[in-house]
Amino acid sequence: MNYFAAFFDALTGVGTLALAFFTYKSIDQSKHMAAAAKESIDLTRKIEKSKIKPYCTISPLSVNSKKVFIGTCPEAYFSISHNEPTLSCVVKNHGPGTAHAISLMLCGDDKKLWTRRIRVADILAPGEHTRFQKQFTKSDLPSSEVRKYPRSNSSGRMEGQPEYLCTNIKYIAVEYRDSEQDTFHAVRLFVPRTALNHPLLIIEPTDAEKFSTESIEMLYFDGPHENKPYYSETVDQKAARLGEFAEEKA
């Protein structure tokens, strides 16, 4: 009887181990199936997202009678009058989806904004374009917060001047949203990527971008452009300006 009991105990143990093994395999297989299902859903969403994604480009609008090339500003885009540069361009949506809240800004090194975001159009349907001209004045340039300068015992703001734009900007960025309110931006460089202090990430054009020769000249990015004005400073720069380093040494 003891032999039979031991045999059945061993058989029960084997059965328990087998059940545990199959349970483990079932759970593991379920995890793989769930991961595969998630990948399929993500891929489907990505494909559907591509069907509504806008791709906005910027091209020159040659209407100015006086063309001037100063700094990095190409004459195809800019003219100068009374030290105030005028931008003339065409913004077109080459993508399959509608673009909303289209704005542009002039940018320099380290992705810094030299102008505020300037609204170009509220909406551009696929294939639609708008002509845009803008003479930049002091009001279009952001000014810094009030700064304290302890060494001179004074305070004030840093303010940009329109005549400095053409010696500091390196590219135009156009920012827009799709119909789901996701934000994107595209960049048209005026200088080689290597001429930027912080070169923009190189992104190969997608198939959706390659269908237009104009769009190949643009760089596309998911997400908004960085909101970093030209006068922004690092923590170390601010500390040095406020004399905190000198206090620490003392």
Backbone hydrogen bonds, N-H to C=O, Kabsch-Sander energy under -0.5 kcal/mol:
donor,donor_aa,acceptor,acceptor_aa,energy
5,A,1,M,-2.5
6,A,2,N,-2.7
7,F,3,Y,-2.6
8,F,4,F,-2.8
9,D,5,A,-2.5
10,A,6,A,-2.6
11,L,7,F,-2.8
12,T,8,F,-2.6
13,G,9,D,-2.4
14,V,10,A,-2.7
15,G,11,L,-2.6
16,T,12,T,-2.6
17,L,13,G,-2.6
18,A,14,V,-2.9
19,L,15,G,-2.8
20,A,16,T,-2.5
21,F,17,L,-2.7
22,F,18,A,-2.9
23,T,19,L,-2.3
24,Y,20,A,-2.6
25,K,21,F,-2.8
26,S,22,F,-2.4
27,I,23,T,-2.6
28,D,24,Y,-3.1
29,Q,25,K,-2.9
30,S,26,S,-2.2
31,K,27,I,-2.3
32,H,28,D,-2.2
33,M,29,Q,-2.6
34,A,30,S,-2.6
35,A,31,K,-2.6
36,A,32,H,-2.6
37,A,33,M,-2.4
38,K,34,A,-2.4
39,E,35,A,-2.5
40,S,36,A,-2.2
41,I,37,A,-2.4
42,D,38,K,-3.1
43,L,39,E,-2.5
44,T,40,S,-2.4
45,R,41,I,-2.7
46,K,42,D,-2.5
47,I,43,L,-2.4
48,E,44,T,-2.6
49,K,45,R,-2.9
50,S,46,K,-2.0
51,K,47,I,-0.8
51,K,48,E,-0.6
52,I,49,K,-1.3
57,T,92,K,-2.8
59,S,90,V,-2.2
61,L,88,S,-1.7
62,S,60,P,-0.5
63,V,61,L,-1.5
67,K,65,S,-0.6
68,V,78,F,-0.9
70,I,68,V,-0.7
70,I,73,C,-0.6
72,T,166,C,-1.8
73,C,70,I,-2.1
73,C,166,C,-0.8
77,Y,74,P,-1.8
78,F,74,P,-1.8
79,S,86,T,-1.6
81,S,84,E,-1.5
84,E,81,S,-1.8
86,T,79,S,-3.3
87,L,134,K,-3.0
88,S,77,Y,-2.5
89,C,132,F,-2.8
90,V,59,S,-3.2
91,V,130,T,-2.4
92,K,57,T,-1.8
92,K,90,V,-0.5
93,N,128,E,-2.5
94,H,55,Y,-3.1
94,H,92,K,-0.8
97,G,53,K,-1.1
99,A,124,L,-2.8
100,H,177,R,-2.6
101,A,122,D,-2.5
102,I,121,A,-2.0
103,S,175,E,-2.6
104,L,118,I,-2.3
105,M,173,A,-2.1
107,C,171,Y,-2.6
108,G,112,K,-2.6
111,K,108,G,-0.9
112,K,109,D,-1.7
113,L,228,K,-3.0
114,W,106,L,-3.2
115,T,106,L,-0.9
116,R,140,D,-2.9
118,I,104,L,-3.0
119,R,117,R,-0.6
120,V,102,I,-2.9
121,A,102,I,-1.6
124,L,99,A,-2.6
127,G,93,N,-2.8
128,E,125,A,-2.5
130,T,91,V,-2.3
132,F,89,C,-3.0
134,K,87,L,-2.3
136,F,85,P,-2.6
136,F,134,K,-0.7
140,D,137,T,-1.8
141,L,138,K,-1.4
144,S,158,M,-2.5
147,R,156,G,-3.3
149,Y,154,S,-3.4
152,S,149,Y,-0.9
153,N,149,Y,-0.9
154,S,149,Y,-1.7
156,G,147,R,-2.0
159,E,157,R,-0.5
160,G,142,P,-0.7
164,Y,161,Q,-2.0
165,L,162,P,-1.6
167,T,164,Y,-1.0
168,N,165,L,-2.0
169,I,165,L,-2.7
170,K,107,C,-3.7
171,Y,107,C,-1.8
172,I,188,R,-2.1
173,A,105,M,-2.4
174,V,186,A,-2.6
175,E,103,S,-3.2
176,Y,184,F,-2.5
177,R,100,H,-2.4
178,D,182,D,-2.0
179,S,52,I,-0.5
181,Q,178,D,-1.9
184,F,176,Y,-3.1
185,H,221,F,-2.2
186,A,174,V,-2.6
187,V,219,L,-2.6
188,R,172,I,-2.6
189,L,187,V,-0.6
190,F,170,K,-3.0
191,V,170,K,-0.8
195,A,192,P,-1.9
196,L,193,R,-1.7
209,E,206,T,-0.5
210,K,206,T,-1.9
211,F,207,D,-0.6
212,S,209,E,-1.2
216,I,212,S,-1.0
217,E,213,T,-0.6
217,E,214,E,-1.1
218,M,215,S,-1.4
219,L,187,V,-2.1
221,F,185,H,-2.4
223,G,183,T,-2.1
228,K,226,E,-1.2
230,Y,113,L,-2.3
232,S,229,P,-2.0
238,K,234,T,-2.4
239,A,235,V,-2.4
240,A,236,D,-2.5
241,R,237,Q,-2.3
242,L,238,K,-2.2
243,G,240,A,-1.0
244,E,239,A,-2.4
245,F,239,A,-0.6
247,E,243,G,-1.7
248,E,244,E,-2.2
249,K,245,F,-2.2
250,A,246,A,-1.8
